[in-house]
């Protein structure tokens, strides 16, 4: 998993797959939040537009100790 934030555009992207892999479909989860999927339907990433408005000023991501990458 990789997380990128662009403060100039207030854009957050969470990668669950390699960034070079091609997106086959994007679904809007809620206004400003979009999920990208590959051709088999596996989630590749989540994009949050206007991230500071949607998730607040501080982002805290916690994974369980047994999480696989």
VENZI-V210553 format. One line per field, one symbol per residue. ss: DSSP state (~ for helix, > for strand, _ for the rest). phi: phi as a letter, one per 20 degrees, with the letter a starting at -180 (. if undefined). psi: psi as a letter, one per 30 degrees, with the letter a starting at -180 (. if undefined). Layout:
ss=???
phi=???
psi=???
This chain:
ss=_>>>>>____>>>>>_________>>>>>>__>>>>>_____>>>>>>>_~~~~~______________
phi=.ccccdffdlddcdedcfgeffeebcdeebgnccddcefenffdacdcelgffednfcdcdcdffefee
psi=kkkkkjfffhkkkjkflkffkkkfkkkkelkfkkkklaffgkkelkkjkhefeefafkkjkkklfgkk.
